[in-house]
Amino acid sequence: MNKQLSRLFLLVLAALVVAAPSGYAQRQLGKKKGPTSKIYLAEAVGDSQIQTGEKIYTARQATAFDAPGTVIETKEGAHNAFVYSNGTGLFVDQNTRVEIDRFVQEPFKPNRNTTADTPFEPSVSQSDVHVSHGAVGVCTSQLVSGSSMNYSTPQASVNIRGGKVAIETNADETIIDLLEGDITVRGGSKDIGGQVLRPGERAVVRSAPAGLPPTVTISRIPPEALQVSDERVSVACNAKKTVTFEVIERKADEGLDTPADETTLLGDAASAAPGDQAAGDQEIVAKPAVPSETPTNIVISPDRLPGN
């Protein structure tokens, strides 16, 4: 009897081993990976560089890059304004280093592209961005359910659920100003709960002696600092109006060294990484917004009017 039970157990185990790969494959087929997320350089002033993959580029306005793994670094007197393909604007002030550790998107919803006047992001997204030093301004669209956006610094982490936020950090402290929206600030990895900021509030997170967590102090944004934070965020918000993101069928991948056409913003200068075909059959493209033409006012001298 024991032999029969043992034999039956082995048969069942063998059947599970055979069926498991098939079931796993079916589950994987049901998961469609979204197109590679992008970041568009809307404004470039001064000397900055962008590293994507193993290549480093001089910041050039109206170009776009694969967002995951991109490192942005500005020098003295320089600043950049970017737009993520989920519609979030990012201002990078002078002497700042920003590392986009992670930014992924699900496929865009049907008939949904990210345009200047779109209040919602086009699909669920997850982003993790590290600001090593310097200052940034963030201006988001309304994040859809399931999205997450986290910005970290050497002292703090900021969970942004939407709105307008300015972050400034150095070796000793991080200053977070919330102008509009909803965020949670945490000081170090041991700060599980964090503190929720209300619009108009500032969080200052200071480094502590070794072994102790950073300290978090909440106050109103000082009037003299409010204008600086507002200017940083305003540039980020204005950048959102300069570009439209659309999803098209993927073209054949082109290498990083392919000469870039001035009108082709993606797939040439810094996209199409090896193995990118796994991202599906779609790709995100950036199209600069064309400003509406202002009417031409023709002035006629009175002496040319009939009867004069």
C-alpha positions as CSV (number, residue, x, y, z in Angstrom):
1,M,0.0,0.0,0.0
2,N,2.8,2.4,0.9
3,K,4.5,1.6,-2.4
4,Q,1.3,2.5,-4.3
5,L,1.0,5.8,-2.4
6,S,4.6,6.6,-3.1
7,R,4.2,5.8,-6.8
8,L,1.1,7.9,-7.0
9,F,2.8,10.8,-5.3
10,L,5.7,10.6,-7.7
11,L,3.4,10.6,-10.7
12,V,1.5,13.7,-9.4
13,L,4.8,15.5,-8.7
14,A,6.1,14.7,-12.3
15,A,2.9,16.0,-13.8
16,L,3.3,19.3,-11.8
17,V,6.8,19.7,-13.0
18,V,5.7,19.3,-16.6
19,A,2.8,21.6,-16.3
20,A,4.6,24.4,-14.3
21,P,6.6,25.8,-17.2
22,S,3.5,25.9,-19.4
23,G,1.5,27.7,-16.8
24,Y,4.3,30.1,-16.1
25,A,4.6,30.9,-19.9
26,Q,0.9,31.5,-20.1
27,R,1.0,34.0,-17.2
28,Q,4.0,35.8,-18.8
29,L,2.1,36.1,-22.1
30,G,-0.7,37.8,-20.3
31,K,1.7,40.6,-19.1
32,K,2.4,43.1,-21.8
33,K,5.3,45.4,-21.0
34,G,4.8,49.0,-21.9
35,P,7.0,51.0,-24.3
36,T,10.3,52.4,-23.0
37,S,9.6,55.6,-21.1
38,K,11.1,58.8,-22.4
39,I,12.3,62.2,-21.1
40,Y,12.3,65.3,-23.4
41,L,14.7,68.2,-22.9
42,A,12.5,71.3,-23.3
43,E,15.0,73.9,-22.3
44,A,18.8,73.9,-22.0
45,V,20.7,76.9,-20.7
46,G,24.4,76.8,-20.0
47,D,26.8,73.8,-19.7
48,S,25.1,70.5,-18.9
49,Q,25.5,66.9,-19.7
50,I,23.3,63.9,-20.0
51,Q,24.4,60.3,-19.6
52,T,22.3,57.5,-20.9
53,G,23.6,54.0,-21.0
54,E,27.4,54.3,-21.5
55,K,27.2,57.4,-23.6
56,I,27.5,61.1,-22.4
57,Y,25.8,63.9,-24.4
58,T,26.0,67.6,-24.2
59,A,22.5,68.8,-23.3
60,R,20.7,70.0,-26.5
61,Q,17.3,71.5,-26.5
62,A,14.4,69.6,-28.2
63,T,16.0,66.2,-27.9
64,A,14.7,63.1,-26.1
65,F,16.2,60.1,-24.3
66,D,15.3,56.8,-22.8
67,A,14.5,57.8,-19.2
68,P,15.5,54.7,-17.2
69,G,19.1,55.1,-16.0
70,T,19.6,58.6,-17.3
71,V,21.8,60.9,-15.3
72,I,21.5,64.7,-15.6
73,E,24.2,67.0,-14.4
74,T,24.2,70.8,-14.7
75,K,27.2,73.1,-14.0
76,E,27.5,76.7,-12.6
77,G,25.1,79.1,-14.3
78,A,23.2,76.3,-16.2
79,H,19.7,74.9,-15.9
80,N,17.5,72.4,-17.8
81,A,13.8,71.8,-18.1
82,F,12.5,68.3,-18.9
83,V,9.2,66.6,-19.5
84,Y,8.7,62.9,-18.7
85,S,6.5,60.9,-21.0
86,N,3.8,60.7,-18.3
87,G,3.4,64.4,-18.5
88,T,5.5,65.5,-15.5
89,G,7.7,68.5,-15.8
90,L,11.1,68.7,-14.1
91,F,13.3,71.7,-13.6
92,V,17.0,71.1,-12.9
93,D,18.8,74.1,-11.4
94,Q,22.5,74.9,-11.6
95,N,25.1,72.6,-9.9
96,T,22.6,69.8,-9.7
97,R,22.9,66.0,-10.3
98,V,19.7,64.0,-10.9
99,E,19.7,60.2,-11.4
100,I,16.6,58.6,-12.8
101,D,17.0,55.2,-11.2
102,R,13.6,53.9,-12.5
103,F,10.8,55.2,-14.7
104,V,8.4,52.7,-16.3
105,Q,5.0,53.0,-17.8
106,E,2.3,50.6,-18.7
107,P,0.9,50.8,-22.3
108,F,-0.9,54.1,-23.0
109,K,-4.7,53.8,-22.6
110,P,-6.6,53.7,-25.9
111,N,-6.9,57.1,-27.7
112,R,-4.8,58.7,-24.9
113,N,-1.7,60.7,-25.7
114,T,0.0,63.1,-23.3
115,T,-0.6,66.7,-24.5
116,A,0.0,70.1,-23.0
117,D,-3.6,70.4,-21.8
118,T,-4.1,66.8,-20.6
119,P,-4.8,66.8,-16.8
120,F,-4.1,63.1,-16.3
121,E,-1.1,61.0,-17.1
122,P,-1.7,58.6,-20.0
123,S,-1.0,55.3,-18.1
124,V,0.1,53.9,-14.8
125,S,3.8,54.7,-14.1
126,Q,6.4,54.1,-11.4
127,S,9.4,56.4,-10.9
128,D,12.3,56.6,-8.5
129,V,14.6,59.6,-8.9
130,H,17.6,60.5,-6.8
131,V,18.8,64.1,-6.4
132,S,22.5,63.8,-5.2
133,H,22.9,67.5,-4.8
134,G,21.4,70.8,-6.0
135,A,17.8,71.8,-6.6
136,V,14.8,70.7,-8.7
137,G,11.2,71.7,-9.3
138,V,8.6,69.1,-10.0
139,C,5.2,69.7,-11.7
140,T,3.0,66.7,-12.2
141,S,-0.2,65.9,-14.0
142,Q,-2.8,64.1,-11.9
143,L,-1.4,60.6,-11.4
144,V,-3.7,57.7,-12.1
145,S,-4.6,55.0,-9.6
146,G,-1.7,52.6,-9.2
147,S,1.1,55.1,-10.1
148,S,3.9,56.0,-7.7
149,M,6.5,58.8,-7.8
150,N,9.4,58.9,-5.3
151,Y,12.3,61.4,-5.1
152,S,15.2,60.7,-2.7
153,T,18.2,62.7,-1.5
154,P,21.1,61.8,0.8
155,Q,18.9,62.7,3.9
156,A,15.3,62.2,2.8
157,S,12.7,60.5,0.6
158,V,9.6,62.2,-0.9
159,N,6.6,60.3,-2.0
160,I,4.8,62.6,-4.5
161,R,1.1,61.9,-5.1
162,G,0.7,64.9,-7.4
163,G,1.2,68.6,-7.4
164,K,4.1,71.1,-7.4
165,V,7.2,70.5,-5.3
166,A,10.6,72.1,-5.0
167,I,13.5,70.1,-3.5
168,E,17.0,71.4,-2.6
169,T,19.7,69.3,-1.1
170,N,23.4,69.4,0.0
171,A,25.6,67.3,2.2
172,D,24.0,68.4,5.4
173,E,20.3,68.9,4.8
174,T,17.3,68.7,2.4
175,I,14.6,71.3,2.0
176,I,11.2,70.3,0.5
177,D,8.7,73.0,-0.3
178,L,5.2,72.0,-1.2
179,L,3.3,74.6,-3.2
180,E,0.4,72.5,-4.3
181,G,-0.7,68.9,-4.0
182,D,0.0,66.0,-1.6
183,I,3.3,64.5,-0.5
184,T,4.8,62.5,2.3
185,V,8.4,63.2,3.6
186,R,10.5,60.6,5.3
187,G,13.9,61.1,7.0
188,G,16.0,58.0,6.4
189,S,15.0,54.3,5.9
190,K,13.8,53.9,9.5
191,D,11.1,56.6,9.2
192,I,8.3,54.3,8.3
193,G,5.3,56.6,8.7
194,G,6.7,59.8,7.4
195,Q,5.1,63.2,7.7
196,V,2.4,64.6,5.3
197,L,2.9,68.1,4.1
198,R,0.2,70.6,3.3
199,P,0.4,73.2,0.5
200,G,2.5,76.1,1.8
201,E,4.6,74.0,4.1
202,R,8.3,73.3,4.2
203,A,10.1,70.2,5.5
204,V,13.8,70.5,6.5
205,V,15.5,67.1,6.9
206,R,18.9,67.4,8.5
207,S,21.7,64.8,8.9
208,A,22.2,63.4,12.4
209,P,25.3,61.9,14.1
210,A,26.2,58.3,13.0
211,G,23.6,55.8,14.2
212,L,20.8,58.3,14.5
213,P,18.0,59.0,12.0
214,P,17.8,62.4,10.3
215,T,15.6,65.0,12.0
216,V,12.5,66.4,10.2
217,T,11.2,69.9,10.9
218,I,7.9,71.1,9.5
219,S,7.2,74.9,9.1
220,R,5.6,77.4,6.8
221,I,7.6,78.3,3.7
222,P,9.4,81.6,4.4
223,P,8.2,84.4,2.2
224,E,11.6,85.2,0.9
225,A,12.1,81.5,-0.2
226,L,8.6,81.1,-1.6
227,Q,9.4,83.1,-4.8
228,V,12.5,80.9,-5.5
229,S,10.6,77.7,-5.2
230,D,7.7,79.1,-7.2
231,E,10.1,80.0,-10.0
232,R,11.6,76.5,-10.1
233,V,8.2,74.9,-10.2
234,S,6.8,77.3,-12.8
235,V,9.6,76.5,-15.3
236,A,8.7,72.8,-14.8
237,C,5.0,73.5,-15.4
238,N,5.8,75.6,-18.5
239,A,8.0,72.9,-20.0
240,K,4.9,70.6,-20.0
241,K,3.3,72.8,-22.6
242,T,6.2,72.4,-25.1
243,V,5.8,68.8,-26.1
244,T,3.2,66.1,-27.0
245,F,3.9,62.4,-26.4
246,E,2.4,59.8,-28.7
247,V,2.6,56.1,-29.1
248,I,3.3,54.6,-32.6
249,E,4.2,51.2,-33.9
250,R,7.9,50.4,-33.2
251,K,10.3,50.9,-36.1
252,A,13.5,49.0,-36.7
253,D,16.0,49.8,-33.9
254,E,18.7,52.2,-34.9
255,G,22.1,52.4,-33.1
256,L,23.1,55.1,-30.8
257,D,25.6,56.4,-33.3
258,T,23.1,56.9,-36.0
259,P,23.1,60.6,-37.1
260,A,20.1,62.3,-35.6
261,D,17.6,64.1,-37.9
262,E,16.5,67.4,-36.4
263,T,12.9,66.3,-36.7
264,T,13.4,62.8,-35.3
265,L,13.6,63.1,-31.6
266,L,13.5,59.5,-30.5
267,G,15.1,56.4,-31.7
268,D,18.2,58.2,-33.0
269,A,20.1,60.3,-30.5
270,A,19.7,58.2,-27.4
271,S,17.2,55.4,-27.6
272,A,17.2,51.9,-29.2
273,A,19.3,50.1,-26.6
274,P,20.3,46.5,-27.4
275,G,17.5,44.0,-26.6
276,D,14.9,46.8,-26.5
277,Q,12.6,44.7,-28.7
278,A,11.3,43.2,-25.5
279,A,9.5,46.4,-24.7
280,G,6.8,45.4,-27.1
281,D,5.6,46.6,-30.5
282,Q,5.1,50.2,-29.6
283,E,7.4,53.2,-28.9
284,I,6.8,56.6,-27.4
285,V,7.7,59.6,-29.6
286,A,8.0,63.2,-28.6
287,K,6.6,65.9,-30.8
288,P,7.3,69.6,-30.0
289,A,4.1,71.6,-29.6
290,V,3.6,74.1,-32.4
291,P,2.5,77.5,-31.1
292,S,-0.6,78.9,-32.7
293,E,0.2,81.6,-35.2
294,T,-0.6,85.1,-34.0
295,P,-2.6,87.3,-36.4
296,T,-0.6,89.7,-38.5
297,N,-1.8,93.3,-38.0
298,I,-1.5,95.3,-41.2
299,V,-1.4,99.1,-40.5
300,I,-2.7,101.3,-43.4
301,S,-1.7,104.9,-43.5
302,P,-4.7,107.2,-43.4
303,D,-3.6,108.9,-46.6
304,R,-4.1,105.6,-48.5
305,L,-7.7,105.3,-47.4
306,P,-10.4,106.1,-50.1
307,G,-11.4,109.7,-50.2
308,N,-8.1,111.0,-48.9
